Amino acid sequence: MKQHDSAAILSGVLYIVPTPIGNLEDITQRALSVLQSVDLIAAEDTRHTGLLLQHFAIKARLFALHDHNEQQKAETLLAKLREGASIALVSDAGTPLINDPGYHLVRACREANVRVVPLPGACAAITALSAAGLPSDRFCYEGFLPAKSKGRRDVLKALEQEPRTLIFYESTHRLIESLADMCAVWGDARYVVLARELTKTWETIYGAPVAALLAWVQEDENRRKGEMVLIVEGYRAEENALPPEALRTLTLLQAELPLKKAAALAAEIHGVKKNALYKYALEHQAES
């Protein structure tokens, strides 16, 4: 058998099976083959997955595995795998475990030396990133931001100087609040791409500085409906900007040493120009 030929379903194996995020034609032939052949399908929502299986005329036993029961049911599924059952893990849409249940089951399988076979397939985060026009060589997936503004702003503040492209999922109910908090924490100019309803009829991909994006979303209620991904440009330091770590060191040293000495030591520690630190300190002393 050639390497690229489809292999038979193996007993005692957990298959991670991505499902479409919108367009049903995005399911792979291998995913259909696995779903058709396994002994059991562990699904986030058995009713939702049942409709998918019905569409493709697949008859299979379903087992509910979701956020509220995963830690308890993982052992049940692990026992079935040890007995030789083949199991497919699916979420409602996209790749399981990416902001969906499955971590506890996969971890239990790995610890028990039960084989886990991942299938490639649909993922909203990667689909959005590929069309955003932002750097994709290095990126950081952050999932959903906290629901409350205080927690959300704390997370955004911690990511303020993250140079990698950032990926967030967001709900229709919190999109405006999240964009407003991005403006408050990062300023109005950070470039953000909104990708909504990917692969569906009303797919929209729109990018703008975050303040302009917020205004655009507020213009039309339909622009904040559906499943959404936010792709955010990473932090770009201004040329000759002093690193925050050097400024913190300078502040600490200033409390104990003359300014020139503090600037010289901070510059040596962080490898920056002494005169730049000294000038910065003088300017901020004048402001205060």
N, C-alpha and C positions, 0 to 999 in steps of 0.2 A: 504493500500500500504506500502511495506517495505521501509525503509529509502534509500536503495541502488537502488530501482527501478527508472526508468526514469520518470520524471514528465512531464505533458503536458506543452506546451508553454503557458506562461501567457501573458495577454494583458498589455500594458503599461510598459513593462520591456525592459531594454537594456541588451543584452547578450554580454559578451566579449568572443570572440571565437578564440582561437589559431588555426593556420593553419600550415601545414608541412613546415619545413625549407629546405626540399629536397625530401626525400622519401615520396611519397604520402600515403603510407601505415601507416604513423605515425599519420594520422588524427584519432581522436577518434570517436567512434560510436555516442556518445552524440553530438559532434560537427556537424556531418552529420545530425543528427536528428533536431538540432536547425536550421541549415542552410536551411533544407528542409521545415521547418514549419513557420518561421517568416514571417512577412509581408514585411520586407524590410531589405536589407543588406547594411550597410555603409562600403564602401571599399576604401582603400588607392589608388588603381588603379583598376578601374572597368574592364579593359581589362584583367589584370593579374588574378583577381579573377574570371572573366568570364570563363577563361580556366580551372580553378580548378573546378568550378561548372559543367562545361560541362563534365569533366572527370568522375564526380560522378552522372551525369544525373540529376542534380538539376536545376530546373527552379525557378528563383527568381528575384524580382525587385532589381536593384542595384542603389546605391546613392553614388556619389563621395565625399569622405571626406579625405582631405590630408592636408599637412602642410600649403599650401597657401590659403586654404579657410575654415579651421576648425573653427576659431573664428566666422566667419559669418554664417556658415551653422549649427553650433551647436544649435542655437536657432530654426532653422527650424525643426531639428530632435527632439528637446525637445518638440516642439508643437505637433508633430505627436505622441510622446509617451504619452503626456497628453490626447490626443484624444483616446488613447487606442491601438495604434499600437504596435506591438512587433518588435524590431529591433535587428539585430546582427551586431556587430562591428568587422571587420577583418582588418588585415594589409596584406602586400604582402606575408609575411612569419613569422611564429613564433607568439608570444603572443603580441597582440596590446598594445600600450603605452610603450613597452620596446624599446626605441629609435625609436618609430613610433608614428604616430598621435593618438589622442584619449583623451588626458588629458583634454582639454577644454570641450569636450562633457561629459565625466564622471564627472568632477567637477560640471558642470551645472546641471546634473541629481541629484547628491548628494545634492546640495543646494536647489533643487526644490522638494526634497523628492520623486524622481522617483527611483524605485528600479533598482539596477545594479546587475546582476548575472554573476560572472566570472566563466568560464570553465577552468580547468587545461589543459595543453597541451605543445606543443613544444616550446622551448626557447633555442636559440643558446648559450647564456651565461651559462645557467645551464647545458646544454648538454656537453659543453666543460669543465666546472669545474669538472664534475663527472668523467672525464677520464684523468684529468691533473696530478694526483698524487701529488697535492699540498693541504695544509690544506683547508678544506671546511667548518669547523665549524664556521668560521668568515670570511666574504669576503666583498669586496667593489666594486660595479659595477660603472664604470666611463664612459661608452658609448664610443663615438669617441673622440680622442684627437683633439685639434685645428689643422687646416690645415696648419698654418704658424709655422715655426720653433720656433720663439720667444715665441709665445703663448703656443706651445707644451712644450717647455723646462720650462716655468714658471709653468705649471700644474705639470710636472714631479718633479720639485724641491719641490713644495708644498706637494707632495706625497712621498718624498724621505724616510721619516721615518714612513710611514704608516705600522703598523705591520700586518694588515689583507691582505689576498690574494687579488690581484687587478685583475679586469676583464675589458678589453678594446675591443671594436670593431675596426677594421681597414680596410681600403680600399686597393685594389691591387696597387693603384697608390702611396700610401704614406707609405707602409709597411717598405721599406728600410730606408726612412728618419726617421720614428718613432723609429725603432730599433737603428739607429745611435744616435739619441738624447737620448735614454735610456742609451746607453753606455756612452755618454758624461756627463750625469747628475748623473747616479747611479754607474758608473764604469762598467767594463767588466764582473763581476762575477755574477750579479743578474740572477737568474734562471727564464727563461721564456718559456712557452709552446705555440706553435703556433698550433691552430686547424683550419683547412680550409676545406671548402666544406663538412661540417658535414652532415651525412646521405646520401651523394651523392656518385656516382661511384668513384670519385677520392679523397675521404675523407683521410686526412692526419693529424696525431697528432704527433708533434715532439717537444721535449723539450731539452734545453741546456742552459748554461750560455749565456747571451744575446749577447756577442761578437761572440761566436761560432754559435749561431742561425743566426745572421746577415750574417756571412760568408756562412752558409749552404743555406740560402735563395738566396744569390747572385750567387751561383753555378749553379742554374737552374731556368730559368724564370718561369717554370710551378709551382714552389714552392711558388710563390707570386700571383697566380691567384685565383679568386673566392671569396667567402664570408669568412671572417677571424675573429677569436677571439684570443686575446692574454691573457693568464693567467699568472700573474706575482707573483712570490714569495714575500711575505711581508718582510718588513725590519726586520733584526735580529741584534740587538745591540751586539757588542763584549762584552765578559765577562768583568766586571769591567769598562765598558765604562761610562764616565760621561754624564749625561743628558744635552742636549743642553741648556735647561732653566737655569741650574746651571752655565754653562759657560757664558751665557749672563749676568746673575746677577753678577758673579765675575768680568766681564769686566767693568760693570757699577760702581761697588763698588771700583774697583782699581783706578778709576779716581779721587776718593775723599778720599780714605783711604790707609794706609800702607797695603802691600800685606798680611801679616799675619792676620790682622784684617779683610780685605776683604774676605779672604778665610774662616775664621771662621764664619763670618756672612752668606756668601753664603751657606756654608755647613749646618748651622743650618736651614736656610730657606727651603732648598730642601732635607734635610735628607740624605746627602752624607758625605763621609769621608773628613775631613778638610785637612788631609795630601795629599790626592789625588788631591784636587783642588790646593793646594799650589805647589805641584810638577808640575802640568800641567802649572801653571802660570810661574814658573821658566824656564821650558823648552821652552815655547813660547817667553819669554823675551830673551832667548839666541839665538833663531832663528831670532828674529827681530834685 
